[in-house]
Amino acid sequence: MSKHSELHTKALERHSEAVDYDRANREEAADDLAFIIGEQWPTAVKAAREAEGRPVITVNRLPQFLRQVTGDIRRSNPSLSIIAGDNQATEETAEIVDGLVRQIQYSCDAPSIYERAAEQAAACAMGWFRILTDYESDDSLDQVIKVESIANPFAVYVDPQAKNP
């Protein structure tokens, strides 16, 4: 067996573990999202009512409460900030790093990315974003740090063996 196929096999095994570990949470998250968009009738009850010609009315008040939570998050303008955390860090160094972090967040509109992840988390208990590096341009070896949104919260799987969040 080649080194690449061993790595591929191990990756598939770990993905399978992650899927199994988080299955119940993901099923509930999908139900939560369906409920928020107004699919609040049990399928059998809805079908029976429609077959009898009876109305299937949904007064969906959940988006209002979701907007209330996310509105509070937007008003707080989430962002990262850096402080000197121990006796080896200086205030001056913390200010420089804080300025770099602010620039990174500004350049990719990070607060809206944080808000979107928080809105997804409020809706279905899963919301993600990622921090990555990318080349500054096609003809440069310089890299920039970026914050990027993950549109589909179901696209991320958590490592069930991770010790820290």
N, C-alpha and C positions, 0 to 999 in steps of 0.2 A: 504494500500500500504506500503510495507516495505521500510526501509531507503535505501537499495541498489537499489531497483527499481526506487525510486524517483531520486536518484543520476544518475542512468542510463538514465532515461527520460530527465533529465536536460542536461546531456552530449550530448545526441542525438539532443536536441533542439539547443544547442550552436553550434554543428557541422553543423547542417542545416543552421543556420544563417551565419556561416563562408563560407560555400559553396556558398550560394546565394550572399553574399557580394562580393566575389572574382571571380565569374563566368566569367565575361567579360575579366578580366585580364588573367585568366588561358586559355581561348580560344585563346586570342591573343598570349600568350606565346607558346602554342602548334603550332600555325601557324608559329611563328618565328622560332621555332626549325625545323619544316618541311622545311621551306624556306632555312635555313642554310645548311641542308643536301642535298639540291638540288631539292626538290619538289617545283619548282617555276612556273610550268604551272597550270592554273586553270583546274580542273578535266574535265570539259566538253570540253574545247578546246583541251586538251591532247588526250582525247578519240576520238574526231572527226579527229584529225590529224592522229592518229594511224589507224583509220578505213579507211582513204583515202590512207594509205601507205606513208604519208608525214613524214619527220623526226621531231623528238621532241628533239631538241638540247638545252642543258642547259650549259652555261658557268658560273659556280658558282664561283664568286670572293669573296663571303661573308666570307668564312673561313679565307681567307688572312687577312681581316680587323679584324676579331675576334682575330686571333693570334697576331695582332699588339697591340690590347688593352691588351690582357692577357700577352703578352711579357713585356709590360711596368710594369704590376703588378708584374710579377716574378722578374724583375730586381730591383724593389723597396724592395723586400724581406719583405713582410708584417709581422708584429708581434706587440704584445702588449708591452707597457712599462709603468712603474709606476713612477709617480713623486709626491712629497709632494704638496698637493693641497690647504692647508690652514694653519693657524698658530698653529693648534693642531698637525699637522703631522710634523715629523722631517725628515731631509734628510737621516739619518741613517735608520729609519724605512722604508722609501720608497725604499732604496737600498736593504734591506733585502727582502721585498715583491717583488721587481722587480726581484731579483735572483730566488725566488720561482716560479714566473710566467715564467721566462725564462726556468727553468728546466721542468716545466709542458709542455711548448710548444715544447721543445727539445725532450722530451720522447715520444711524440705522433706525431712528424713531423707536427706540427701545421701550419707552413708556406705553405706546400703543400695543406693542408685542406682549408686554407684561399684562396689560389689561385684557387682551384677547385670551391669554392663557388662564387668567383668573376667571373670566366669564365662562370659559369651557369647564373649569373646575367647579364653579358654582352650579352649572347646569347638569353636569354628569359625574362630578368627582374626579375628573381627569383633565388636566390642562398642562401643556408643555411648551417650552421654547428651548432653543439650543444656542450655545456660544461656540463659535468656530473661527478658524482662520481661513483666509482665502488670499490668493495672490492679488496684489494691488492692480496689476494689469497683465495682459498677455505676454508682454516683453520685459517683465520685471520679476526679480526674485524676492522683492519685498512683500511682506504679508501684512494684512490688516485683520484686526479682530472684529467680528461681527456678531450681533444678536439676531437670530432668525426665528420667525414664527413657525410653528408646526400646525398646519391647518386642521389635520385630522387627529384628534386625540387618541384614536384607536391605532394609530401608526407606531406608537411607542410601547415597548414592552419593558417592564421593570425586571431587573435581575433578582430572582427570588433568593439568591444567596448573598446579596449585598447586606452588609452589617449596618451601614449608615445611610440615611436618606440622601 
